[in-house]
């Protein structure tokens, strides 16, 4: 059995229509925009912006956002084409199965599991930090032991686990409720972001932007720099330290997390009423809106507070504390809580849909693909996802989680970009409601940009990623290769008998 076997687009669409596995098509273009914006605007802007400015890029963090936005924009064009050709759950996993073959589909599916599960855990930790800030503003205080992971000075991050479990219930009840909740909270989140930009603009001090790109700072004399704690590309070429031009790129690799979300729109293709028209709108529209807001927020934030004071889990709240506006701190914290809630919800939605697609194909046990008789949602994989996210979020520090999410996502983006070129060559006959312009230039640039950002993540992240991939390859050759429906020639009706 060849590990490079390709599942045709036509077969993917037939599987999606099987009664036992059919999801409910209820999403519209506005829902997809809400899902995209809801997923994108979250931890990246409410939490990681300050960390990246303080440790890597200074006020130039706005340039880092532009660098990341360009890389994501190139990849988003590739996602939009695939989503219009293969309107089936599974996002990049399904796209790769139809273009690069089963082995690469498994790799990218395994990557996406890393992105969505660890991403949801990361945002849950950020949610917990803002929740604690909001309670403090109301005169209530939770013990540090119950709001921080063991590696961050606590015992267990209880709020992070609780919010993940609550949102699991929302996801099981149905995609329409999830979309409705998301649209309402996205409106609140956008109002808070716009408030921060407009109100904060009156307190900008131009002196805080100088120097806009801080000069490169080598490690302090006598300090021992651990190579694995530096960006991989710096360790390879021997340049260590922070800030400078290399700091802009390192900052871009970190705040790349802020853009994760537009790809999750593609995972809802099977539940979209008119996917060929609406998927490109949701993917490209949400990315464009959020990119503009990110640059403006980062400029205002570093204009209010000197960048070296922003190394905090709640930089927006820190900025308003600096200008003596405690009422605004509470408002921003509540907005951040609302915003981060949608991100957790949508990341777990993405994981459940990818896991559902892989189970339906036999690469994971088909038992996970069971669809709820009433709600028409893949409830088994959704519940398992929620439990795993809750456990990880309660026990792991946020910085470790964020970089692990980024490397998995960047790898997936690179493979999707290559997949567009392959499918253009192997299936030029397929109708494409949206076509990537300037092929092969844009897909090649997208792949190169994603790989370069991967090289700017620290060595330890690469080691953890390598361990994750080794585990994935072992699982593929021990279980998935032998149980693949495509490999066994099994029909979707036969798979349904195993539910």
Beta strands, then each sheet from edge to edge (+ up, - down):
end
